Amino acid sequence: MKLHCLFVCFMVFLDQANCLNNGLALTPPMGWMSWQRYRCTTNCTLYPYECISEWLIRNATDLLVSEGYAELGYKYVIIDDCWMMTSRDDLGKLHPDPDRFTSGMHALSNYVHSKGLKFGIYQDYGVKTCAGYPGLLGHMEIDANTFAEWEVDYVKVDGCNSDPWTMDEGYPKFGRYLNKTGRPMVYSCSWPYYQREQNVPINFAAIAEHCNLWRLYEDVQDSWGVGAGSVRDIMDYYANRKDVTQYAGPGHWNDPDMLIIGNFGLTVWQSEAQMAVWAVLAAPLLLSTDLANVQPELKHILQNKRVIAINQDPLGIQGERIHTREKINTWVRPISPKVGEHFSFAVAFVSYRADGMPYRYNVTVLNLGLRNPAGYIVNDLFGTSYCDEMVKPTSLLQVRINPSGVVFLELKAVSQKQCEQEEESKC
Ligand code: GLA
């Protein structure tokens, strides 16, 4: 009996040590990441305010706080590729480039922490990072320990220059080294991205067990609709990958890549569309922009509390594009509060039209798959088309959507009792 119990305990212990069990990312991570806006800029003489450096990271940290992002939940400050020296030291340890990170990584991490924020860093599963700096291969344990020593809170592990057939073993292995440090670090994986690229079968259940978030598709580019990685292309990709929706949930998320809002390629309306669809997808909200120069209208979008609340909904159910009609893409996400068996919903109508006039689009609540007989209270999260209005499943929703824009609605389920009260107060 005793022996049996010990055996069971041992198995439970093994199991816990085996999966990622850091208790982090219960809602999609929010913060700032250097890559999309600043890339691998290392020439600080030519680009003193844009090169990957201590200054850039401290400045982003300061601005997250002073511009009001931090208090809304944008708390991870993540350095992407190109922070390292080009080789390891004699003991195999990584060091940051000494000219660009003069005070060292621990000091930088302390600085980020001193402002109440969290510190993230980048590494790569292969021999080299995508930009050619030393990768994890052969150094997993020492790197995990170094990151813990620097008090890192988030590690993005890319997958360039590696064999994707080994990732089913290798990514969990690094996760175990992270666990072993005893320091909880969000673990962001590019494991399925590289397997997809090389037609390696993807085990999403394993990925969701071992990673807090994972990239599957192309790097986001600063464009609404041109080429692979444009915002539209990423939306369409995820719209057609309904098979991955089920793997998202508290602690593990699909990552369609950074927000490009605040940069050069999106209009105000397109920015609203990216924000809305990223909220429906329960996507990480990682800004990658010059926070000192975000136009007020765009800042307003990034700081829309009700949209952030949908992104961060505690149920953590990822939404989907349910249909496209008349070039209007309808995205629906179940959210809280749940009333009986009925969820509340976020609904985004994203227009791919280009015909000038805002397009008038009508759809019944039932046609969106919403069946709560007592109805819903509707609010328009970016515009003014609905303000606390009651609708029933048979009601017709009527919206006008700007070309390449969005109308983003919240439909809050009500109980029969609430519905009667609402109706009384209307009388
Ligand atoms: C890959 C990743 C990007 C970024 C770069 C860095 O392309 O997908 O997000 O990290 O590498 O080199």
Boltz pocket constraint, residues with backbone or C-beta under 6 A from the ligand:
constraints:
  - pocket:
      binder: B
      contacts: [[A, 35], [A, 80], [A, 81], [A, 129], [A, 130], [A, 131], [A, 158], [A, 219]]
      max_distance: 6.0
